[in-house]
Amino acid sequence: MSIISKKKHTRKENISPAVLIALREGNHLAYEKVYLHHVSSVKKFMTLLTRSEVIAEEITQETFITLWEKRENIDPDKNISGYLYIIAKNFALKHFRKNKILFDTEIKEDNDPLMNITPDEILIAKEKELLTEIVIRKMPAQRRKVYELSRKEGLSNSEIAERLHISKNTVENHVTSALKDLREVISFFLLFILLK
């Protein structure tokens, strides 16, 4: 098999509106096609978000059960990944609240009429802020402490090292790891949004 045909063979095809219509009408083969197409992406995103393969697997299963149960809500003119993202995110939030991982955070809206921000942009900003908060809460304690001192309190790496009695190099490693964690989750989130 040539490299070109191999790439063509492994590339995922998009789910057509006809498949989504069939799923909405209760077709099990259409459901299986959507499941096989999206299950790994949903699980990967939930693993990044929860930092637990077991929890990610549970949320992924609940997401696809809910997809079947609420299939009549599917809009065949929209990409199904956005709908799956919303379902999975809601299950993740339910898990975090149940396990008291999230604090009650108030996300403020800027109601300045001069700012040209659409409702969708406000929603995306809120989602990113919420996901950022989740990722920070799931970080190991020392990494979270370093990240918050760096980004929320604005301390330099040297100041953090002095305050926490650790080396400057350790601080830099924690900041790098924290930013990598955040980038992974936000990138995956943006991919879902773009596919809506």
C-alpha positions, 0 to 999 in steps of 0.5 A, a space after each residue: 500500500 502506498 503512502 498516499 493510499 494509506 493516508 486516504 485509508 486512515 483519514 476519518 470521513 465526515 459524518 453526513 447529514 443523512 447519517 445524522 437524520 438516520 440516527 435521529 430516527 433511531 437507526 442503530 447503524 447510524 448510531 454505531 457510525 457516529 460512535 466509532 467516528 467520535 468516541 476516541 476524540 470524546 474520551 481523549 478530551 475527557 482524559 485531558 480534562 479529568 486527568 483520569 482514564 477511568 472517569 473519562 471512560 465513564 463520562 464517554 459512555 454516559 455521553 453516548 448513552 445520552 446521545 442515543 436517548 436525546 437523538 431527536 435533538 440532533 440537528 443534521 445541518 450542524 456537526 455532531 461534535 459540538 453536540 457531543 462536546 456539550 453533553 460530555 462537558 455537562 457530565 464532567 461538570 456534574 462529576 466535578 461538582 459532585 466531588 467538590 473539585 470546582 469552587 463556585 466561580 462567578 464569571 463576569 460579563 463585560 456589558 460595555 455596549 461599545 464592545 462588539 462581542 457576539 453572544 457566541 463569543 461570550 459563551 466561548 470565553 466563558 467555556 474557556 474560563 471554566 475549562 481553565 479553572 477545571 484544569 487548574 483545580 486538577 493540577 498537582 498541588 505544588 504545580 497549581 500553587 506555582 501557577 497561581 503565584 505566577 499568573 494570578 499574583 504576578 510573582 517572578 520565578 525567583 520570587 516564587 522559588 524563594 517563597 516556596 523554598 524550591 529552586 528556580 528551575 523547579 518553578 520553571 518546570 512547574 510553569 511549563 507543565 501547567 501551561 502545557 496542561 492548559 494548552 492541551 485542553 483549550 486546543 481540544 476545546 477550540 477544535 470542538 467549537 470549530 467543528 460545530 
